[in-house]
């Protein structure tokens, strides 16, 4: 009986509350209003409103919308208050929670009470990953570069991290190298560091919100490095000038803004010498150094500079000629006669006096005959110390211009193949000559007869400034082959080199160098005699 009384009391209380609420909401004379549908829904905002169609018994003093996550919201819940009056109005709901269901009712109040419109509902959008782009790469260097990003939409979630990530593999992510560049949206700048020169990198901007991390478009770039350059010595002309230069074979992926040579008297001209700029860009370049000192060794190193720094070529050296007088076009020749009565021009070069023609003698200076072979192409390689001389190819008409070819055994015989007071030069005496002429790399040009009357074209570098008048007599191999008349000149020295092979000197029609080499003793070479001291 007591339980029944309690239950009846609860039911009466509920009915009383309902009646009070009904009287409060639907109280006669309150405004009549409808609720507008909800539009422009985002993660945290939306738009709704209402339309007061009847102000009731007195004017509407306030109106607006109210909302809550529970049904039938009232002005005791979240609300927006607008000014009074009738007609339609709109309101923006803010500070909503993403991905949540809300209930909305428009309301209007007058002196009697508050009237509510119909209830509508909507669900806010979920937070999505941000939208962003990657900034193009700038300020590219050997180990650094600059990029960044532009976050155009945070998709309703606050940006908690942003930056760029990069790798040598496409589509880099946060597990690769990255920067951390603050929070928030819009444009940001990132500095890429610890890069490797001449390497291609791939870059993407990133941004993180509560929905996750999103990446911008991928961009790529190649870091630069210092240029690759080599030094060249084109030629020397006189006792006080030389042509030098270099070749820039790679710009290091950046424009070469300056190139040239360092030159001076020390082996590190880049620190102690003089810098001479010769333009910019890649390729071959050269210049003429003037006002040099005679008989002086200079060192040259080419360089090229881009934004990554300066690259250097190898250090090369050259020695200027002794003085201007010995290269005067009006050279004075002497005369010497051999045992056969052949006359030869002679020329003084530096401290030495040389025959200016190849030896033509068929006798030793003692008067003994120097034999030859029959036929001229006889293979003599089996002989232990063959002593022979030949006209090239067995043709005596070649002797007047090119002289004869002699085995080393003849050239060094104690009976002396050279005229009295003259001798076969040693290896050191040949080196004295080439050093005086600026070094082996260039001496041949000033020793070779000019034109292509006897030398094959192009007879590179030939000036015959010394009057040495070297002619290309070719050579005879031990097996009997005659080789390269017009293209090569070979001359014996008296000095034995490695493997019991004598040193010789060779000039070629395609280069200005003097080649120092060794050859078999049974070979047939030309002979130039030098005067005894």
C-alpha positions in Angstrom: 0.0 0.0 0.0 2.9 2.4 0.9 4.7 1.5 -2.4 1.5 2.3 -4.4 1.3 5.6 -2.7 4.9 6.4 -3.5 4.5 5.5 -7.2 1.4 7.6 -7.4 3.2 10.6 -6.0 6.1 10.3 -8.5 3.6 10.2 -11.4 1.8 13.2 -10.1 5.1 15.1 -9.8 6.1 14.3 -13.4 2.7 15.4 -14.6 3.0 18.7 -12.7 6.5 19.4 -14.2 5.2 18.7 -17.7 2.2 21.0 -17.2 4.4 23.8 -15.9 6.8 23.4 -18.9 3.9 23.2 -21.3 2.5 26.4 -19.8 5.9 28.1 -20.1 6.6 27.1 -23.7 3.2 27.2 -25.1 1.9 30.1 -23.0 -0.8 31.9 -24.8 0.3 35.2 -26.4 4.0 34.2 -27.0 5.5 34.7 -30.5 5.1 32.2 -33.3 8.4 31.3 -35.0 9.8 28.7 -37.4 13.4 27.4 -37.5 15.5 27.6 -40.7 17.4 24.6 -42.0 21.1 24.5 -41.1 23.6 25.3 -43.9 27.4 25.9 -44.4 28.3 23.2 -42.0 32.0 22.8 -41.1 33.9 21.1 -38.3 33.2 24.0 -35.9 30.6 26.3 -37.4 27.2 26.4 -39.2 24.5 28.8 -40.2 20.8 28.6 -39.2 18.1 31.2 -38.2 14.4 31.6 -38.0 11.3 33.5 -39.1 9.0 35.3 -36.6 5.6 35.0 -38.3 3.5 36.4 -35.3 4.9 38.5 -32.5 2.0 37.5 -30.2 0.3 39.8 -27.7 3.2 42.2 -27.5 6.3 43.1 -29.6 9.2 40.7 -29.7 12.1 42.0 -27.7 14.7 39.4 -28.6 15.1 36.5 -30.9 17.7 34.0 -32.0 18.6 30.4 -32.0 19.5 27.9 -29.3 21.3 24.6 -29.7 22.5 21.6 -27.7 23.6 18.0 -28.2 20.3 17.0 -26.5 16.9 17.3 -28.1 14.6 20.3 -27.6 17.2 22.9 -26.6 16.1 26.1 -24.9 17.5 29.5 -24.1 19.1 27.9 -21.1 21.4 26.1 -23.5 23.8 27.6 -26.0 22.2 30.5 -27.9 22.6 33.5 -30.0 20.6 36.6 -29.2 19.5 38.9 -32.0 17.5 42.1 -31.7 13.7 42.0 -31.6 11.2 42.3 -34.4 9.4 40.0 -36.7 10.5 38.4 -40.0 13.4 36.2 -41.0 16.9 36.3 -39.6 20.1 34.3 -39.7 22.7 33.3 -37.1 26.2 31.7 -37.2 26.8 28.9 -34.7 30.5 28.8 -33.6 32.8 26.8 -31.3 31.1 23.5 -32.3 32.8 20.2 -31.9 33.7 18.3 -35.1 31.8 15.2 -36.0 29.0 15.9 -33.5 25.2 15.8 -33.7 23.4 19.1 -32.7 19.8 20.0 -32.2 18.7 23.6 -33.1 15.5 25.6 -32.5 14.8 29.2 -33.3 13.2 31.3 -30.5 11.5 34.7 -30.0 10.6 36.4 -26.7 8.0 39.1 -25.8 6.5 40.3 -22.5 4.5 37.2 -22.1 7.3 34.6 -22.6 9.3 32.7 -25.2 8.1 30.8 -28.2 10.2 28.1 -30.0 10.3 27.0 -33.6 10.5 23.5 -34.9 13.6 21.5 -34.1 16.2 20.7 -36.8 19.4 18.7 -36.4 22.8 18.5 -38.1 26.2 16.8 -37.7 29.4 18.9 -37.9 32.1 17.8 -40.4 35.0 15.7 -39.4 38.5 17.3 -39.2 40.6 16.3 -42.3 44.3 16.5 -43.1 45.5 19.9 -44.1 45.8 21.2 -47.7 49.2 22.6 -48.7 51.8 23.2 -51.4 55.6 23.0 -51.5 57.5 26.1 -52.2 60.0 26.0 -55.2 63.7 25.5 -54.2 65.9 28.6 -54.0 69.3 29.6 -52.8 70.8 26.3 -53.9 74.3 25.8 -52.7 76.7 22.8 -52.2 75.3 21.9 -48.8 72.2 24.1 -48.3 69.0 25.2 -50.0 65.8 27.0 -49.1 62.2 25.7 -49.6 59.0 25.9 -47.5 55.3 25.5 -47.9 51.9 27.2 -48.0 49.1 25.7 -45.9 45.9 26.9 -47.6 43.4 25.0 -45.5 43.8 23.4 -42.0 40.5 21.4 -42.6 39.3 22.4 -39.2 42.2 21.1 -37.2 44.9 23.3 -35.6 48.3 22.8 -37.3 50.6 21.4 -34.6 53.7 20.9 -36.8 54.9 21.9 -40.2 58.1 22.0 -42.3 59.7 20.2 -45.2 61.2 16.7 -45.6 63.7 15.6 -48.2 65.6 12.6 -49.5 67.5 11.3 -52.5 64.6 9.0 -53.1 61.3 10.2 -54.4 58.3 11.0 -52.1 60.1 11.7 -48.9 58.2 11.5 -45.6 58.8 12.4 -41.9 61.1 9.4 -41.5 63.6 11.1 -43.8 65.5 14.4 -43.2 63.1 17.1 -42.2 62.7 20.6 -40.7 60.3 21.8 -38.0 59.0 25.2 -38.7 56.4 26.2 -36.1 52.7 25.9 -36.2 49.7 27.6 -37.9 48.6 28.1 -41.5 49.7 30.1 -44.5 53.3 30.5 -45.9 56.4 29.3 -44.1 60.1 29.0 -45.0 62.5 26.1 -44.4 66.2 25.8 -44.6 67.6 22.5 -45.9 71.1 21.7 -44.5 73.8 19.0 -44.5 73.3 18.3 -48.2 75.9 16.7 -50.4 77.2 18.5 -53.5 76.2 17.5 -57.0 73.3 15.4 -55.7 69.6 15.3 -56.7 67.1 15.7 -53.8 63.4 15.4 -53.6 61.4 17.7 -51.3 57.8 17.9 -50.0 56.3 20.3 -47.5 54.3 18.7 -44.7 51.7 19.8 -42.1 50.1 18.0 -39.2 46.8 18.4 -37.4 44.7 16.1 -35.3 43.5 14.2 -38.4 47.1 13.4 -39.4 50.0 14.5 -41.6 49.6 15.7 -45.2 52.3 16.4 -47.8 52.5 19.0 -50.5 53.6 18.5 -54.1 57.0 17.1 -54.7 59.8 19.3 -56.1 63.4 18.3 -56.9 66.7 20.1 -57.3 70.4 19.2 -57.7 73.0 20.7 -55.3 75.9 22.5 -56.9 79.6 21.8 -56.4 82.8 23.6 -57.4 83.7 23.6 -61.1 86.0 21.0 -62.6 89.0 22.7 -64.3 92.3 21.6 -65.8 95.4 23.7 -66.6 96.8 23.9 -70.1 100.1 25.4 -71.3 99.5 26.3 -74.9 102.9 27.5 -75.9 105.7 29.8 -75.0 106.9 32.4 -77.6 109.9 34.3 -76.5 112.2 35.0 -73.5 109.4 37.2 -71.9 106.0 35.8 -72.9 103.9 32.6 -72.8 100.4 31.5 -73.6 98.6 29.7 -70.7 95.0 28.8 -70.0 92.7 26.0 -68.9 89.6 24.0 -69.6 86.4 24.1 -67.5 84.9 20.7 -68.2 82.1 21.0 -65.6 80.3 24.0 -64.1 79.2 22.0 -61.0 75.5 22.7 -61.9 75.9 26.4 -61.4 77.0 29.2 -63.6 80.8 29.8 -63.7 81.0 33.5 -62.9 84.8 33.8 -63.2 87.7 31.8 -64.6 91.3 32.3 -65.2 94.8 31.4 -64.0 97.0 32.1 -61.0 100.7 32.3 -62.0 103.9 33.1 -60.2 107.4 31.9 -59.2 106.3 29.4 -56.5 104.6 26.0 -56.8 101.4 27.3 -55.2 100.6 30.3 -57.3 97.0 30.4 -56.1 98.3 31.7 -52.7 101.5 33.5 -53.6 101.1 34.5 -57.3 99.0 36.8 -59.4 95.5 36.1 -60.5 94.5 36.8 -64.1 90.8 36.6 -64.9 89.9 35.2 -68.4 86.1 35.5 -68.7 83.5 33.1 -67.4 81.5 30.0 -68.3 82.7 26.6 -69.4 85.1 25.4 -72.1 88.6 26.3 -73.2 90.2 29.6 -72.3 93.7 31.1 -72.7 95.7 34.3 -72.4 99.2 35.6 -73.1 101.4 36.4 -70.1 103.9 39.2 -70.9 106.8 41.0 -69.2 108.2 37.7 -68.0 111.9 37.3 -67.0 114.2 35.4 -69.4 115.4 31.9 -68.4 112.9 31.8 -65.4 110.6 29.0 -64.3 107.0 30.0 -63.7 104.1 28.0 -62.3 100.5 28.2 -63.5 97.2 26.9 -62.1 93.9 27.4 -63.7 90.8 28.2 -61.6 87.0 28.6 -62.1 84.4 29.9 -59.6 80.7 29.4 -59.1 78.4 30.0 -56.2 79.7 26.9 -54.4 83.3 28.1 -54.5 86.5 27.8 -56.6 87.9 24.8 -58.3 91.5 24.6 -59.3 93.4 22.7 -62.0 96.7 21.0 -61.8 99.9 23.1 -61.3 102.0 23.3 -64.4 105.4 25.0 -65.0 107.3 26.4 -67.9 110.7 28.0 -68.3 111.1 31.1 -70.5 113.9 31.1 -73.0 117.3 32.5 -72.2 117.2 35.8 -74.1 115.9 37.4 -77.3 119.2 37.3 -79.2 119.4 33.6 -79.9 116.0 33.6 -81.5 116.8 36.5 -83.8 115.7 35.6 -87.4 119.2 36.5 -88.7 120.9 33.5 -87.2 124.6 33.1 -87.8 125.7 29.6 -88.8 129.1 28.0 -88.7 130.5 25.2 -90.8 132.0 21.8 -89.9 133.3 19.1 -92.3 133.2 15.4 -91.8 135.8 12.7 -92.9 133.9 12.3 -96.2 134.1 16.0 -97.0 130.5 16.7 -96.3 129.9 20.2 -94.9 127.3 20.9 -92.2 125.9 24.1 -90.8 126.4 24.6 -87.1 124.4 26.7 -84.7 125.1 27.9 -81.1 122.1 27.5 -78.8 122.7 28.7 -75.3 126.0 27.2 -74.1 126.1 24.5 -76.7 127.0 24.3 -80.4 125.2 21.8 -82.5 125.3 20.5 -86.1 122.2 22.0 -87.8 121.9 19.0 -90.2 121.7 15.2 -89.8 125.0 13.3 -90.2 125.7 11.9 -93.7 129.1 10.3 -93.3 129.9 6.7 -94.5 133.1 6.6 -92.5 134.3 6.9 -88.9 136.5 9.9 -88.2 139.4 7.4 -88.2 138.8 6.9 -92.0 137.4 3.3 -91.5 134.3 2.6 -93.6 131.0 2.1 -92.0 129.3 -0.9 -93.5 125.7 -1.3 -94.7 123.5 -4.4 -95.4 122.6 -6.1 -98.6 119.7 -5.8 -99.0 119.0 -2.6 -97.1 116.0 -4.4 -95.4 118.2 -7.3 -94.0 117.0 -8.5 -90.5 120.0 -7.9 -88.1 118.3 -8.7 -84.8 120.3 -11.9 -84.4 123.7 -10.0 -84.5 125.3 -9.2 -81.2 126.6 -5.7 -82.1 125.7 -4.8 -85.6 127.5 -1.7 -87.0 125.7 -0.4 -90.1 124.5 2.8 -91.7 121.7 3.2 -94.3 120.1 5.7 -96.6 116.4 5.6 -95.8 114.8 2.7 -97.6 118.1 2.1 -99.4 117.5 5.2 -101.5 120.6 7.4 -101.7 118.5 10.3 -102.9 117.1 10.7 -99.3 120.6 11.3 -97.8 121.0 15.0 -99.0 118.0 16.1 -96.9 117.6 13.6 -94.2 121.1 12.2 -93.6 121.8 8.6 -92.9 120.5 6.2 -90.2 123.0 4.5 -87.9 122.9 1.7 -85.3 123.7 2.7 -81.8 126.8 0.6 -82.0 128.1 2.8 -84.9 127.1 6.0 -83.1 129.1 5.1 -80.0 132.1 3.4 -81.6 135.4 4.6 -80.3 136.5 5.6 -83.8 133.9 8.4 -83.5 131.3 8.8 -86.2 131.3 12.6 -85.6 133.9 15.1 -87.0 137.0 15.9 -85.0 136.2 17.9 -81.8 132.6 16.8 -82.0 130.8 13.9 -80.4 127.4 12.1 -80.0 125.5 14.0 -77.3 124.7 12.3 -74.0 121.2 12.1 -72.6 122.1 15.0 -70.2 123.3 17.2 -73.1 120.0 16.7 -74.9 118.2 17.7 -71.7 120.4 20.8 -71.4 119.1 21.8 -74.8 115.4 21.1 -74.2 115.5 22.8 -70.8 117.1 25.9 -72.3 114.2 25.9 -74.8 111.6 25.9 -72.1 111.1 22.2 -71.4 110.4 19.1 -73.4 106.7 19.9 -73.8 107.5 22.8 -76.1 111.1 22.7 -77.2 110.4 20.7 -80.4 108.6 23.5 -82.0 111.6 25.8 -81.9 113.8 22.9 -83.2 111.8 21.7 -86.2 112.3 23.1 -89.7 109.2 25.1 -90.7 106.8 24.4 -93.5 105.7 21.0 -94.8 108.3 20.6 -97.5 110.0 17.8 -95.5 107.6 17.4 -92.5 104.1 16.1 -93.0 101.2 18.5 -92.4 100.4 20.0 -89.9 104.0 20.1 -88.6 102.5 21.4 -85.3 104.3 24.2 -83.5 107.3 24.4 -85.9 109.1 27.8 -85.7 112.8 26.8 -86.0 113.6 29.8 -83.9 116.8 28.1 -82.8 118.1 27.3 -86.3 118.5 23.6 -85.2 116.5 22.7 -88.4 115.4 19.2 -87.3 114.3 17.0 -90.2 112.1 13.9 -90.0 114.5 11.1 -91.2 112.3 8.3 -89.9 114.0 5.2 -88.5 115.0 1.6 -89.4 113.8 -1.2 -87.2 116.1 -4.1 -86.5 113.9 -6.4 -88.6 114.7 -4.3 -91.7 111.5 -2.1 -91.9 112.0 1.6 -92.7 109.4 3.7 -90.9 107.9 7.2 -90.9 110.1 9.4 -93.0 108.5 12.8 -93.0 106.6 12.1 -89.9 109.2 11.4 -87.2 112.8 12.3 -86.4 114.8 10.1 -84.0 118.3 10.9 -82.7 120.6 8.8 -80.6 122.2 9.7 -77.3 125.3 7.9 -75.9 123.6 7.1 -72.6 122.2 3.7 -71.7 118.8 3.6 -70.0 116.7 0.8 -68.4 116.9 -2.7 -69.8 120.1 -1.9 -71.7 118.2 0.4 -74.1 119.9 3.7 -75.0 118.1 7.0 -74.5 117.0 8.8 -77.7 115.0 12.0 -78.6 112.1 12.0 -81.0 110.1 14.8 -82.7 106.7 14.3 -84.3 104.9 16.2 -87.0 101.7 16.5 -84.9 103.1 18.0 -81.7 105.6 20.6 -80.5 107.0 18.3 -77.7 110.4 16.6 -77.6 109.9 13.0 -76.6 112.5 11.2 -74.5 112.4 7.5 -74.9 114.5 4.3 -75.1 115.1 2.0 -78.1 116.9 -1.2 -79.2 120.6 -0.7 -80.1 120.2 -2.4 -83.5 117.7 0.3 -84.6 118.8 2.8 -87.2 118.4 6.5 -86.0 119.7 9.9 -87.2 122.8 11.4 -85.6 123.3 15.1 -84.5 126.7 15.8 -83.2 127.5 18.4 -80.5 130.8 20.2 -80.3 133.3 19.3 -77.5 133.7 21.8 -74.7 
